């Protein structure tokens, strides 16, 4: 009974965190959409100016607009199970596959063959 109450409490907390994350994600997407729209508007002005310059056989007066970096998405909050500090799926032993450096072609790191 006590474990079930703890589980329900954790679900409510996680739900609140996810709701807050979704709200922040919507705001971030809205800001990125506004940035993109400003870029598309500037690009249309540049294209119009470029076409006019071509008709008049002259160079475009200003450079092509760039979109630039958009605001990255915040990572989605996960469950608390994976945060205990343990490495999932490993027992601490290094296997033969993990020891090899992945070069199966017989060549060394700098191009020399392994037989030399």
MARSEMAR-118604 format. One record per atom (N, C-alpha, C): atom name; x, y, z. Coordinates in nm, 3 decimals, padded with zeros to 5 digits. Example, Ala and Ser with C-alpha at 12.3 -4.5 7.8 and 13.67 -1.06 7.14 Angstrom:
REM MARSEMAR-118604
('N',(01.319,-00.569,00.780));
('CA',(01.230,-00.450,00.780));
('C',(01.320,-00.330,00.780));
('N',(01.285,-00.225,00.708));
('CA',(01.367,-00.106,00.714));
('C',(01.290,00.003,00.787));
//
This chain:
REM MARSEMAR-118604
('N',(00.084,-00.119,00.000));
('CA',(00.000,00.000,00.000));
('C',(00.088,00.125,00.000));
('N',(00.192,00.125,00.084));
('CA',(00.281,00.239,00.095));
('C',(00.360,00.259,-00.036));
('N',(00.401,00.146,-00.095));
('CA',(00.476,00.153,-00.220));
('C',(00.389,00.209,-00.332));
('N',(00.262,00.174,-00.332));
('CA',(00.170,00.222,-00.434));
('C',(00.151,00.374,-00.421));
('N',(00.144,00.423,-00.297));
('CA',(00.130,00.567,-00.275));
('C',(00.256,00.641,-00.321));
('N',(00.372,00.582,-00.293));
('CA',(00.498,00.642,-00.338));
('C',(00.503,00.647,-00.491));
('N',(00.457,00.540,-00.553));
('CA',(00.456,00.533,-00.699));
('C',(00.365,00.641,-00.757));
('N',(00.246,00.656,-00.698));
('CA',(00.151,00.758,-00.745));
('C',(00.208,00.898,-00.726));
('N',(00.276,00.919,-00.616));
('CA',(00.335,01.049,-00.588));
('C',(00.445,01.080,-00.689));
('N',(00.527,00.979,-00.721));
('CA',(00.633,00.998,-00.820));
('C',(00.574,01.027,-00.957));
('N',(00.465,00.958,-00.992));
('CA',(00.401,00.981,-01.121));
('C',(00.347,01.123,-01.131));
('N',(00.289,01.172,-01.021));
('CA',(00.237,01.308,-01.020));
('C',(00.350,01.410,-01.037));
('N',(00.461,01.387,-00.966));
('CA',(00.575,01.477,-00.979));
('C',(00.630,01.474,-01.121));
('N',(00.643,01.355,-01.177));
('CA',(00.694,01.340,-01.313));
('C',(00.599,01.406,-01.413));
('N',(00.470,01.391,-01.389));
('CA',(00.371,01.454,-01.476));
('C',(00.383,01.606,-01.472));
('N',(00.404,01.661,-01.352));
('CA',(00.420,01.806,-01.339));
('C',(00.546,01.853,-01.411));
('N',(00.654,01.776,-01.398));
('CA',(00.779,01.811,-01.465));
('C',(00.761,01.806,-01.616));
('N',(00.694,01.701,-01.666));
('CA',(00.671,01.689,-01.810));
('C',(00.582,01.801,-01.863));
('N',(00.481,01.840,-01.785));
('CA',(00.392,01.948,-01.826));
('C',(00.472,02.078,-01.840));
('N',(00.558,02.103,-01.743));
('CA',(00.642,02.223,-01.748));
('C',(00.737,02.218,-01.867));
('N',(00.795,02.099,-01.894));
('CA',(00.886,02.082,-02.007));
('C',(00.813,02.106,-02.139));
('N',(00.691,02.053,-02.151));
('CA',(00.613,02.072,-02.274));
('C',(00.583,02.220,-02.298));
('N',(00.552,02.291,-02.190));
('CA',(00.524,02.434,-02.201));
('C',(00.649,02.508,-02.249));
('N',(00.764,02.475,-02.192));
('CA',(00.890,02.538,-02.233));
('C',(00.923,02.501,-02.377));
('N',(00.892,02.377,-02.417));
('CA',(00.919,02.334,-02.553));
('C',(00.833,02.411,-02.653));
('N',(00.706,02.434,-02.619));
('CA',(00.618,02.512,-02.706));
('C',(00.671,02.653,-02.724));
('N',(00.716,02.714,-02.614));
('CA',(00.771,02.849,-02.620));
('C',(00.897,02.853,-02.707));
('N',(00.983,02.753,-02.691));
('CA',(01.106,02.745,-02.770));
('C',(01.074,02.730,-02.918));
('N',(00.976,02.646,-02.951));
('CA',(00.937,02.627,-03.090));
('C',(00.876,02.755,-03.147));
('N',(00.802,02.827,-03.064));
('CA',(00.742,02.953,-03.108));
('C',(00.851,03.056,-03.139));
('N',(00.952,03.064,-03.053));
('CA',(01.063,03.158,-03.076));
('C',(01.140,03.121,-03.202));
('N',(01.164,02.991,-03.224));
('CA',(01.234,02.948,-03.344));
('C',(01.151,02.976,-03.469));
('N',(01.019,02.959,-03.460));
('CA',(00.932,02.988,-03.574));
('C',(00.936,03.138,-03.608));
('N',(00.938,03.222,-03.504));
('CA',(00.946,03.366,-03.528));
('C',(01.080,03.402,-03.594));
('N',(01.187,03.338,-03.550));
('CA',(01.319,03.362,-03.608));
('C',(01.322,03.318,-03.754));
('N',(01.262,03.203,-03.783));
('CA',(01.256,03.154,-03.921));
('C',(01.172,03.247,-04.008));
('N',(01.060,03.294,-03.955));
('CA',(00.974,03.382,-04.032));
('C',(01.046,03.512,-04.065));
('N',(01.121,03.567,-03.970));
('CA',(01.199,03.689,-03.995));
('C',(01.303,03.662,-04.103));
('N',(01.364,03.543,-04.100));
('CA',(01.462,03.506,-04.202));
('C',(01.396,03.496,-04.339));
('N',(01.280,03.431,-04.347));
('CA',(01.212,03.416,-04.475));
('C',(01.169,03.552,-04.531));
('N',(01.126,03.643,-04.444));
('CA',(01.089,03.777,-04.488));
('C',(01.212,03.851,-04.543));
('N',(01.324,03.842,-04.471));
('CA',(01.447,03.906,-04.517));
('C',(01.495,03.843,-04.647));
('N',(01.479,03.712,-04.659));
('CA',(01.521,03.642,-04.781));
('C',(01.437,03.688,-04.900));
('N',(01.307,03.707,-04.878));
('CA',(01.220,03.753,-04.987));
('C',(01.260,03.893,-05.032));
('N',(01.291,03.981,-04.937));
('CA',(01.338,04.115,-04.972));
('C',(01.468,04.108,-05.050));
('N',(01.558,04.019,-05.008));
('CA',(01.685,04.005,-05.076));
('C',(01.665,03.953,-05.219));
('N',(01.575,03.855,-05.236));
('CA',(01.548,03.801,-05.370));
('C',(01.491,03.909,-05.461));
('N',(01.398,03.989,-05.406));
('CA',(01.341,04.097,-05.486));
('C',(01.450,04.196,-05.528));
('N',(01.537,04.232,-05.434));
('CA',(01.648,04.323,-05.465));
('C',(01.745,04.261,-05.563));
('N',(01.769,04.131,-05.549));
('CA',(01.860,04.061,-05.639));
('C',(01.804,04.059,-05.781));
('N',(01.676,04.029,-05.794));
('CA',(01.614,04.027,-05.927));
('C',(01.616,04.165,-05.991));
('N',(01.589,04.268,-05.912));
('CA',(01.593,04.405,-05.963));
('C',(01.735,04.441,-06.007));
('N',(01.833,04.401,-05.930));
('CA',(01.972,04.429,-05.965));
('C',(02.011,04.357,-06.094));
('N',(01.962,04.235,-06.113));
('CA',(01.992,04.162,-06.237));
('C',(01.931,04.231,-06.358));
('N',(01.808,04.282,-06.340));
('CA',(01.743,04.353,-06.451));
('C',(01.819,04.479,-06.487));
('N',(01.874,04.546,-06.386));
('CA',(01.947,04.671,-06.409));
('C',(02.095,04.647,-06.435));
('N',(02.134,04.521,-06.443));
('CA',(02.272,04.480,-06.471));
('C',(02.371,04.544,-06.373));
('N',(02.342,04.525,-06.246));
('CA',(02.431,04.573,-06.140));
('C',(02.438,04.467,-06.031));
('N',(02.525,04.492,-05.934));
('CA',(02.541,04.397,-05.823));
('C',(02.439,04.425,-05.714));
('N',(02.411,04.321,-05.635));
('CA',(02.321,04.336,-05.522));
('C',(02.392,04.419,-05.415));
('N',(02.320,04.511,-05.353));
('CA',(02.381,04.605,-05.259));
('C',(02.417,04.540,-05.126));
('N',(02.348,04.436,-05.085));
('CA',(02.375,04.374,-04.955));
('C',(02.386,04.223,-04.969));
('N',(02.445,04.161,-04.870));
('CA',(02.466,04.016,-04.871));
('C',(02.339,03.938,-04.845));
('N',(02.344,03.813,-04.884));
('CA',(02.230,03.724,-04.864));
('C',(02.210,03.700,-04.714));
('N',(02.087,03.709,-04.665));
('CA',(02.064,03.688,-04.522));
('C',(02.088,03.542,-04.482));
('N',(02.131,03.525,-04.359));
('CA',(02.157,03.391,-04.305));
('C',(02.062,03.364,-04.189));
('N',(02.019,03.241,-04.179));
('CA',(01.926,03.203,-04.073));
('C',(01.993,03.208,-03.937));
('N',(02.114,03.161,-03.927));
('CA',(02.184,03.161,-03.799));
('C',(02.142,03.042,-03.715));
('N',(02.191,03.038,-03.592));
('CA',(02.160,02.926,-03.504));
('C',(02.024,02.946,-03.440));
('N',(01.950,02.838,-03.433));
('CA',(01.822,02.839,-03.364));
('C',(01.843,02.791,-03.222));
('N',(01.748,02.821,-03.138));
('CA',(01.754,02.779,-02.998));
('C',(01.736,02.627,-02.990));
('N',(01.829,02.556,-02.926));
('CA',(01.817,02.410,-02.919));
('C',(01.705,02.367,-02.825));
('N',(01.654,02.248,-02.851));
('CA',(01.548,02.192,-02.767));
('C',(01.608,02.143,-02.635));
('N',(01.539,02.170,-02.527));
('CA',(01.583,02.122,-02.396));
('C',(01.563,01.971,-02.390));
('N',(01.653,01.898,-02.326));
('CA',(01.636,01.753,-02.318));
('C',(01.512,01.716,-02.239));
('N',(01.444,01.613,-02.287));
('CA',(01.323,01.567,-02.220));
('C',(01.359,01.503,-02.088));
('N',(01.292,01.543,-01.981));
('CA',(01.325,01.483,-01.851));
('C',(01.287,01.335,-01.851));
('N',(01.380,01.253,-01.801));
('CA',(01.356,01.109,-01.799));
('C',(01.309,01.062,-01.664));
('N',(01.299,00.933,-01.652));
('CA',(01.257,00.875,-01.525));
('C',(01.376,00.872,-01.430));
('N',(01.350,00.852,-01.304));
('CA',(01.453,00.853,-01.201));
('C',(01.529,00.721,-01.193));
('N',(01.487,00.618,-01.266));
('CA',(01.548,00.486,-01.254));
('C',(01.693,00.485,-01.300));
('N',(01.726,00.555,-01.408));
('CA',(01.860,00.552,-01.463));
('C',(01.957,00.647,-01.397));
('N',(01.916,00.720,-01.296));
('CA',(02.002,00.821,-01.235));
('C',(02.068,00.774,-01.106));
('N',(02.074,00.644,-01.081));
('CA',(02.131,00.595,-00.956));
('C',(02.283,00.588,-00.961));
('N',(02.344,00.622,-01.076));
('CA',(02.489,00.621,-01.086));
('C',(02.544,00.491,-01.141));
('N',(02.460,00.393,-01.163));
('CA',(02.505,00.266,-01.217));
('C',(02.507,00.272,-01.369));
('N',(02.600,00.198,-01.426));
('CA',(02.605,00.186,-01.570));
('C',(02.510,00.075,-01.610));
('N',(02.415,00.108,-01.696));
('CA',(02.316,00.008,-01.733));
('C',(02.376,-00.094,-01.829));
('N',(02.344,-00.220,-01.811));
('CA',(02.382,-00.325,-01.903));
('C',(02.528,-00.366,-01.893));
('N',(02.599,-00.327,-01.790));
('CA',(02.739,-00.364,-01.778));
('C',(02.769,-00.416,-01.639));
('N',(02.866,-00.508,-01.634));
('CA',(02.904,-00.562,-01.503));
('C',(03.044,-00.518,-01.464));
('N',(03.100,-00.421,-01.536));
('CA',(03.232,-00.369,-01.502));
('C',(03.346,-00.441,-01.572));
('N',(03.318,-00.552,-01.638));
('CA',(03.422,-00.626,-01.708));
('C',(03.436,-00.573,-01.850));
('N',(03.559,-00.572,-01.900));
('CA',(03.584,-00.529,-02.036));
('C',(03.588,-00.653,-02.124));
('N',(03.504,-00.656,-02.225));
('CA',(03.499,-00.772,-02.314));
('C',(03.601,-00.755,-02.426));
('N',(03.618,-00.860,-02.504));
('CA',(03.712,-00.858,-02.615));
('C',(03.671,-00.755,-02.719));
('N',(03.542,-00.741,-02.743));
('CA',(03.492,-00.644,-02.840));
('C',(03.522,-00.501,-02.796));
('N',(03.512,-00.475,-02.667));
('CA',(03.536,-00.340,-02.617));
('C',(03.685,-00.306,-02.617));
('N',(03.772,-00.409,-02.612));
('CA',(03.916,-00.384,-02.612));
('C',(03.965,-00.349,-02.751));
('N',(03.909,-00.409,-02.854));
('CA',(03.956,-00.383,-02.989));
('C',(03.921,-00.240,-03.028));
('N',(04.007,-00.184,-03.114));
('CA',(03.986,-00.045,-03.151));
('C',(03.894,-00.031,-03.272));
('N',(03.843,-00.138,-03.322));
('CA',(03.747,-00.132,-03.431));
('C',(03.810,-00.140,-03.568));
('N',(03.944,-00.144,-03.578));
('CA',(04.010,-00.156,-03.707));
('C',(04.021,-00.303,-03.742));
('N',(03.935,-00.350,-03.828));
('CA',(03.936,-00.490,-03.868));
('C',(04.005,-00.510,-04.002));
('N',(04.059,-00.400,-04.060));
('CA',(04.118,-00.411,-04.192));
('C',(04.266,-00.448,-04.188));
('N',(04.324,-00.469,-04.070));
('CA',(04.464,-00.506,-04.058));
('C',(04.557,-00.387,-04.061));
('N',(04.506,-00.268,-04.073));
('CA',(04.588,-00.148,-04.079));
('C',(04.595,-00.086,-03.940));
('N',(04.708,-00.026,-03.909));
('CA',(04.725,00.040,-03.781));
('C',(04.659,00.178,-03.782));
('N',(04.680,00.252,-03.676));
('CA',(04.619,00.382,-03.662));
('C',(04.669,00.480,-03.766));
('N',(04.799,00.475,-03.798));
('CA',(04.858,00.571,-03.890));
('C',(04.880,00.513,-04.029));
('N',(04.814,00.407,-04.065));
('CA',(04.822,00.353,-04.199));
('C',(04.920,00.239,-04.216));
('N',(05.005,00.212,-04.118));
('CA',(05.099,00.102,-04.132));
('C',(05.026,-00.029,-04.106));
('N',(05.073,-00.134,-04.170));
('CA',(05.006,-00.262,-04.150));
('C',(05.048,-00.322,-04.017));
('N',(04.965,-00.411,-03.965));
('CA',(04.988,-00.470,-03.834));
('C',(05.097,-00.575,-03.834));
('N',(05.141,-00.624,-03.953));
('CA',(05.241,-00.729,-03.959));
('C',(05.382,-00.677,-03.947));
('N',(05.406,-00.548,-03.962));
('CA',(05.542,-00.493,-03.959));
('C',(05.598,-00.485,-03.821));
//
